[in-house]
């Protein structure tokens, strides 16, 4: 795989000018599923602070932990800084990852919302989610590999003891 001259200059400039590479959570609950019941379809909201700007071809990658099974169709909305929510192009790039093409990424706070995510069944909690920014979908700029985890409640009307041990 070859890297263009501009990509090389961009990578080189990041090594000298980057303000940091850690995507920080914003608020006391930066990861908010609208429902925490097992086996429910719900929306997920991520509130983050991006430390490095990307002038063009910027994208966000959100990795859901196992055992999430992401739907093929990705529906994503972003709230950039103080602007209202807007729908952005989103694609499923693996069984556990979505990538949102944004274009320019500025320093500051973002809220990312994904619709129609099914909570896992028979797990008391998730492991950590991961959030990354990329230049040109290939060059990693910022990341948080241990963003947050989600606790789950049993599906209403089920025996909570059985739901935790069915698949273990």
QUIURSUL-V129924 format. One record per backbone hydrogen bond with DSSP energy under -0.5 kcal/mol. CO is the residue of the C=O (numbers start at 1). NH is the residue of the N-H. E is the energy in kcal/mol with one decimal. If there is no record, write none. Layout:
# QUIURSUL-V129924
<<CO NH E> <CO NH E>>
This chain:
# QUIURSUL-V129924
<<4 8 -2.3> <5 9 -2.4> <6 10 -2.5> <7 11 -2.6> <8 12 -2.5> <9 13 -2.6> <10 14 -2.0> <11 15 -1.5> <12 16 -0.8> <13 16 -0.6> <13 17 -2.8> <14 18 -1.8> <21 23 -0.6> <21 143 -2.8> <22 24 -0.7> <24 49 -2.5> <30 32 -0.6> <30 47 -2.8> <32 45 -1.8> <36 153 -2.8> <37 40 -1.3> <40 42 -0.6> <40 119 -3.4> <42 117 -3.4> <43 34 -2.7> <44 114 -2.5> <45 32 -3.0> <46 48 -0.6> <46 112 -2.7> <47 26 -2.1> <48 110 -2.7> <49 24 -1.7> <49 51 -0.5> <50 108 -2.1> <54 105 -2.7> <57 136 -2.6> <57 137 -0.6> <58 102 -2.5> <58 103 -2.2> <59 134 -2.5> <60 100 -3.0> <61 132 -2.6> <62 64 -0.6> <62 98 -2.2> <63 130 -2.1> <65 68 -1.9> <68 70 -0.6> <72 74 -0.6> <74 76 -0.5> <75 115 -2.1> <76 88 -2.0> <77 113 -2.8> <78 80 -0.6> <78 86 -2.0> <79 81 -0.6> <79 111 -1.8> <80 83 -2.5> <86 78 -2.7> <88 76 -0.6> <89 101 -1.5> <91 93 -0.7> <91 99 -2.7> <94 97 -0.6> <95 70 -1.3> <96 64 -3.2> <97 93 -1.7> <97 94 -1.2> <98 62 -2.5> <99 91 -2.4> <99 101 -0.5> <100 60 -2.3> <100 102 -0.6> <102 104 -0.8> <103 58 -3.4> <104 106 -0.5> <105 54 -2.8> <108 50 -3.1> <109 81 -2.4> <110 48 -2.8> <111 79 -2.5> <112 46 -2.9> <113 77 -2.3> <114 44 -2.4> <117 42 -3.1> <117 119 -0.6> <119 39 -0.6> <120 39 -0.9> <124 152 -2.9> <129 147 -2.2> <130 63 -3.1> <131 144 -2.3> <132 61 -3.0> <133 141 -2.8> <133 142 -0.7> <134 59 -1.9> <135 138 -1.6> <135 139 -2.5> <138 140 -0.8> <139 135 -2.5> <142 133 -2.5> <143 23 -1.4> <144 131 -2.1> <144 147 -0.6> <148 129 -2.5> <150 126 -2.8> <153 38 -3.2> <155 158 -1.7> <158 160 -0.7> <159 163 -2.1> <160 164 -1.1> <161 165 -0.8> <162 165 -0.6> <162 166 -1.2>>
